[in-house]
Amino acid sequence: MKGSRSRWAGVLPLTAVLVAGLGAVPASASPAVAPTGAQQVTAACKMSVGSVTGAGDHYIREYTATTPPSMTGETPGLLATFLDAGMASSMVKEPVAAGSRYSGWMVFGNVMWDVSYQVDAQNKPIAGTTTTARVGGGWDGYSYFETSRTTKRTNQYALRSDGTLFRWTMSGATWAAKVSAPGFSSVRAMALISQTATYDTFLATTRGGALYSVHVPTTGAFKPVVKLVRAAGSRWEKPINLVAERCGQYGTLLVGIDRNGQNAEMFAIGHVNGTATVINELHWVDAEFADPVYFRMTGRPDLTPPLNGE
């Protein structure tokens, strides 16, 4: 968008660097070139990103991997309702008799809420369909929250400011089986990129500018496996939010949002495999990113292919 913007996504030679809180053994460096073969990420890939504005409005925007990447759709949802939202997980849009239903979890102040509302066929909110259910307090000490939904399970993940990563397994509406792992104090932003029957995988950036994958088994002991993707100094320190979407059979379309600069850059990422991961920088998105909260828009698990980035 603007020529004055610094490029914080360049790929530099990798060194054996251990970032505080994220230990990994790096492999040899890989240049950032376009994915090929099974890893090909096409320019037709799109992603749907939700946001909540400072006025409490819910918006859904579509971004496409054009040249340069661009916003190709904008739909207002429920307006002036989510005031003071500070954090949100991915939000589901699913079909209902009246049209569609949006649902997800949001944090207001220090309290987590389960929220939903319905829209008609023209995506106009339907009066009287908004629901809220209080989950609990104490969320002011967290910096990241996400929901992983599959046809077999729903897991909630949260990163506390002291670097502890938590997971809950949903049993109906109950947050159950809480587990945790320390060691993520250097993380600045995270995005869910892969979902299978036995694990979830995230991409995580650090304040020092490194990029890691975090592979989290969903069965057995809660022991996340962290791998270096790009070393510290590779200028991944700017994004405050990461939003990812499946692109092709094995690829990921990733947007790194810098709310301070009100801009974002898009990346095509091949199947994640440590430092051998192929990353194609698609440049700045031709749009403004000024909202305080961003999250992935997705569909019901039985109607939507799972993320498959690792």
C-alpha positions as CSV (number, residue, x, y, z in Angstrom):
1,M,0.0,0.0,0.0
2,K,2.4,2.7,1.1
3,G,6.0,2.8,0.0
4,S,7.2,4.0,3.4
5,R,6.3,0.7,5.0
6,S,9.2,-1.4,6.2
7,R,9.2,-5.0,4.9
8,W,9.2,-7.1,8.1
9,A,8.8,-10.4,6.3
10,G,12.1,-10.9,4.5
11,V,14.0,-14.2,4.8
12,L,17.5,-14.0,6.1
13,P,20.1,-16.8,6.5
14,L,19.3,-19.0,9.5
15,T,21.5,-19.5,12.4
16,A,21.4,-21.8,15.4
17,V,19.4,-19.3,17.6
18,L,17.4,-20.3,20.6
19,V,14.7,-17.8,21.3
20,A,13.9,-17.4,24.9
21,G,10.9,-19.6,25.8
22,L,11.0,-21.4,22.4
23,G,13.8,-23.9,22.0
24,A,14.3,-25.6,18.7
25,V,17.1,-27.1,16.6
26,P,17.2,-25.3,13.2
27,A,18.0,-27.1,10.0
28,S,19.6,-25.6,6.9
29,A,18.2,-22.4,5.4
30,S,15.6,-22.4,2.6
31,P,15.0,-19.5,0.2
32,A,11.6,-17.9,0.1
33,V,10.4,-19.1,-3.4
34,A,7.0,-20.0,-4.7
35,P,5.7,-23.5,-3.6
36,T,5.7,-26.1,-6.3
37,G,4.0,-29.5,-6.8
38,A,1.9,-30.6,-3.9
39,Q,2.8,-27.4,-2.0
40,Q,1.5,-25.0,-4.7
41,V,-0.5,-22.2,-3.4
42,T,-2.5,-20.5,-6.1
43,A,-3.3,-16.9,-6.6
44,A,-7.0,-17.7,-6.4
45,C,-6.9,-18.5,-2.7
46,K,-9.1,-16.4,-0.5
47,M,-9.7,-16.0,3.2
48,S,-12.5,-14.6,5.3
49,V,-11.4,-12.4,8.2
50,G,-13.7,-11.2,10.9
51,S,-13.1,-8.1,13.0
52,V,-14.7,-6.0,15.7
53,T,-14.4,-2.2,15.3
54,G,-13.9,0.3,18.1
55,A,-17.6,1.0,17.9
56,G,-18.5,-2.6,18.5
57,D,-19.4,-3.5,14.9
58,H,-18.8,-7.0,13.6
59,Y,-17.4,-7.0,10.0
60,I,-16.6,-9.9,7.7
61,R,-14.0,-9.1,4.9
62,E,-12.8,-11.3,2.1
63,Y,-9.1,-11.0,1.1
64,T,-7.8,-12.6,-2.1
65,A,-4.2,-13.4,-3.1
66,T,-4.3,-11.1,-6.1
67,T,-1.2,-9.0,-7.1
68,P,-1.1,-7.1,-4.8
69,P,-3.4,-8.9,-2.4
70,S,-6.7,-7.1,-2.0
71,M,-9.9,-6.9,-0.1
72,T,-12.5,-8.4,-2.5
73,G,-15.6,-8.2,-0.2
74,E,-16.9,-6.5,2.9
75,T,-20.1,-7.5,4.8
76,P,-21.3,-5.8,8.0
77,G,-22.8,-8.0,10.6
78,L,-24.2,-7.1,14.0
79,L,-23.4,-3.4,14.7
80,A,-22.8,-1.5,17.9
81,T,-23.0,-4.7,20.0
82,F,-19.5,-5.9,20.8
83,L,-18.2,-2.8,22.5
84,D,-14.9,-3.2,24.4
85,A,-14.2,-6.5,22.8
86,G,-10.5,-7.3,23.5
87,M,-10.0,-10.8,22.1
88,A,-11.9,-13.3,20.0
89,S,-11.6,-16.9,18.7
90,S,-12.4,-17.9,15.2
91,M,-16.1,-17.4,14.5
92,V,-18.4,-20.0,12.7
93,K,-21.0,-19.1,10.1
94,E,-23.5,-22.0,9.7
95,P,-26.8,-22.3,7.8
96,V,-30.0,-22.1,9.8
97,A,-33.7,-21.9,8.7
98,A,-33.8,-18.1,8.7
99,G,-30.4,-17.7,6.9
100,S,-27.2,-18.1,8.8
101,R,-25.9,-18.1,12.4
102,Y,-22.6,-16.6,13.6
103,S,-21.1,-18.0,16.8
104,G,-17.9,-17.9,18.8
105,W,-16.2,-16.7,22.0
106,M,-15.2,-13.1,22.8
107,V,-13.5,-11.5,25.8
108,F,-14.9,-8.2,27.1
109,G,-12.8,-6.7,29.9
110,N,-11.7,-9.8,31.8
111,V,-14.7,-11.9,31.1
112,M,-15.1,-14.6,28.4
113,W,-18.5,-14.9,26.7
114,D,-20.1,-17.3,24.3
115,V,-21.9,-15.2,21.7
116,S,-24.1,-15.8,18.7
117,Y,-26.6,-14.1,16.4
118,Q,-28.5,-14.9,13.2
119,V,-28.8,-13.1,9.9
120,D,-31.2,-13.4,7.0
121,A,-30.4,-14.3,3.4
122,Q,-29.1,-10.8,2.8
123,N,-26.9,-11.0,5.9
124,K,-29.0,-8.5,7.8
125,P,-29.1,-9.3,11.6
126,I,-32.4,-10.7,12.8
127,A,-33.8,-9.0,15.8
128,G,-34.1,-11.1,19.0
129,T,-31.6,-13.8,17.9
130,T,-28.5,-12.5,19.8
131,T,-27.4,-14.8,22.6
132,T,-24.7,-14.5,25.2
133,A,-23.5,-16.9,27.8
134,R,-20.9,-16.0,30.4
135,V,-18.0,-18.4,30.5
136,G,-15.9,-16.9,33.3
137,G,-13.5,-14.1,34.4
138,G,-9.8,-13.7,34.7
139,W,-9.1,-13.3,31.0
140,D,-7.3,-9.9,31.2
141,G,-4.0,-11.7,31.7
142,Y,-4.2,-13.5,28.3
143,S,-2.8,-12.4,24.9
144,Y,-4.1,-15.0,22.5
145,F,-7.2,-17.2,22.3
146,E,-8.4,-19.6,19.6
147,T,-10.8,-22.5,19.0
148,S,-10.0,-25.6,17.0
149,R,-13.2,-27.3,15.8
150,T,-13.3,-30.7,14.0
151,T,-16.1,-33.2,13.6
152,K,-14.7,-35.2,16.5
153,R,-13.6,-32.6,19.0
154,T,-13.6,-28.9,20.0
155,N,-10.5,-27.5,21.8
156,Q,-9.9,-24.1,23.3
157,Y,-6.4,-22.7,23.4
158,A,-5.2,-19.6,25.3
159,L,-1.8,-18.0,25.9
160,R,-1.3,-16.3,29.2
161,S,1.1,-13.3,29.5
162,D,3.6,-15.3,31.6
163,G,4.1,-17.6,28.6
164,T,1.9,-20.5,29.7
165,L,-0.1,-22.2,26.9
166,F,-3.5,-23.7,28.0
167,R,-5.9,-26.1,26.4
168,W,-9.4,-27.1,27.3
169,T,-11.5,-29.9,25.6
170,M,-15.2,-29.0,25.3
171,S,-17.7,-31.4,26.7
172,G,-21.0,-29.9,25.5
173,A,-20.9,-26.3,26.8
174,T,-18.4,-27.2,29.5
175,W,-14.7,-26.3,29.4
176,A,-13.1,-29.5,30.6
177,A,-9.7,-31.4,30.8
178,K,-7.6,-28.2,31.3
179,V,-3.9,-28.8,30.7
180,S,-1.0,-26.4,30.3
181,A,2.6,-26.0,29.2
182,P,5.1,-23.2,30.0
183,G,7.8,-21.8,27.8
184,F,6.1,-19.4,25.4
185,S,6.9,-16.1,27.0
186,S,8.6,-14.7,23.8
187,V,5.5,-15.3,21.6
188,R,3.9,-12.2,20.1
189,A,1.2,-13.7,17.8
190,M,-0.2,-17.1,16.9
191,A,-2.4,-18.6,14.3
192,L,-3.9,-22.1,13.9
193,I,-2.8,-23.7,10.7
194,S,-3.5,-27.5,11.0
195,Q,-6.2,-29.7,12.5
196,T,-6.2,-33.5,12.5
197,A,-7.6,-36.3,14.7
198,T,-4.5,-36.3,16.8
199,Y,-2.9,-32.9,16.7
200,D,-3.3,-29.1,16.1
201,T,-0.5,-27.0,14.8
202,F,0.1,-23.2,15.1
203,L,2.4,-20.7,13.6
204,A,3.9,-18.4,16.2
205,T,6.0,-15.2,15.8
206,T,8.3,-13.9,18.5
207,R,9.1,-10.4,19.6
208,G,12.6,-11.0,18.3
209,G,11.3,-11.6,14.8
210,A,11.4,-15.4,14.6
211,L,8.8,-17.7,13.2
212,Y,8.0,-21.1,14.7
213,S,5.6,-24.0,14.3
214,V,3.9,-25.3,17.5
215,H,2.7,-28.9,17.1
216,V,0.2,-29.8,19.8
217,P,-0.9,-33.5,20.3
218,T,-4.6,-33.7,21.2
219,T,-4.2,-37.1,22.8
220,G,-1.8,-38.2,25.5
221,A,0.5,-35.8,27.3
222,F,0.2,-32.1,26.6
223,K,3.7,-31.6,25.2
224,P,3.9,-29.1,22.4
225,V,6.7,-29.7,19.9
226,V,8.3,-26.5,18.7
227,K,10.2,-26.1,15.4
228,L,12.1,-23.1,14.0
229,V,10.7,-22.0,10.7
230,R,12.6,-18.7,10.3
231,A,15.3,-17.4,12.7
232,A,15.2,-14.3,14.9
233,G,15.9,-11.2,12.9
234,S,13.9,-12.3,9.9
235,R,11.5,-9.4,10.7
236,W,8.5,-11.3,11.9
237,E,8.2,-9.1,15.0
238,K,5.7,-6.6,13.6
239,P,2.4,-8.6,13.3
240,I,0.2,-8.3,16.3
241,N,-2.4,-10.6,14.8
242,L,-2.0,-13.6,12.5
243,V,-5.0,-15.1,10.6
244,A,-4.6,-18.2,8.5
245,E,-6.7,-20.1,6.0
246,R,-6.3,-23.4,4.1
247,C,-5.1,-22.8,0.6
248,G,-4.8,-25.8,-1.7
249,Q,-4.2,-29.4,-0.5
250,Y,-1.3,-28.6,1.9
251,G,-0.8,-24.9,1.9
252,T,-1.7,-22.0,4.1
253,L,-2.6,-18.4,3.3
254,L,-1.4,-16.2,6.1
255,V,-2.1,-12.6,6.9
256,G,0.1,-10.8,9.4
257,I,-1.7,-7.7,10.8
258,D,0.2,-4.8,12.3
259,R,-2.5,-2.8,14.0
260,N,0.0,-0.1,15.0
261,G,0.7,0.6,11.4
262,Q,-2.8,-0.3,10.3
263,N,-1.5,-2.5,7.6
264,A,-1.1,-6.2,6.8
265,E,1.0,-8.5,4.6
266,M,0.0,-11.7,3.0
267,F,2.1,-14.9,2.6
268,A,1.6,-18.2,0.8
269,I,3.1,-20.9,3.0
270,G,3.8,-24.4,1.8
271,H,3.4,-27.5,4.0
272,V,5.2,-26.6,7.3
273,N,8.5,-28.5,7.7
274,G,10.8,-26.5,9.9
275,T,13.4,-24.3,8.2
276,A,12.7,-26.1,4.9
277,T,9.2,-24.5,4.8
278,V,8.6,-22.6,1.6
279,I,7.3,-19.0,2.2
280,N,6.2,-16.8,-0.7
281,E,5.8,-13.1,0.3
282,L,2.7,-11.8,-1.6
283,H,3.2,-8.2,-0.4
284,W,1.0,-5.7,1.3
285,V,-2.8,-6.1,1.3
286,D,-4.4,-3.2,-0.5
287,A,-6.7,-2.4,2.5
288,E,-6.6,-0.7,5.9
289,F,-6.4,-2.7,9.2
290,A,-7.5,-0.3,11.9
291,D,-9.8,-2.5,14.1
292,P,-8.7,-3.6,17.5
293,V,-9.8,-7.3,17.2
294,Y,-9.2,-9.7,14.2
295,F,-10.1,-13.4,13.9
296,R,-10.7,-16.1,11.3
297,M,-14.2,-16.7,9.9
298,T,-14.9,-20.3,9.2
299,G,-17.7,-22.8,8.7
300,R,-19.2,-25.6,10.6
301,P,-16.7,-28.5,10.8
302,D,-18.8,-31.0,8.9
303,L,-19.2,-28.5,6.1
304,T,-15.7,-27.1,6.0
305,P,-12.4,-28.9,5.2
306,P,-10.0,-28.7,8.2
307,L,-6.8,-26.6,8.1
308,N,-4.0,-28.8,6.8
309,G,-0.8,-26.7,6.9
310,E,1.4,-29.3,8.6
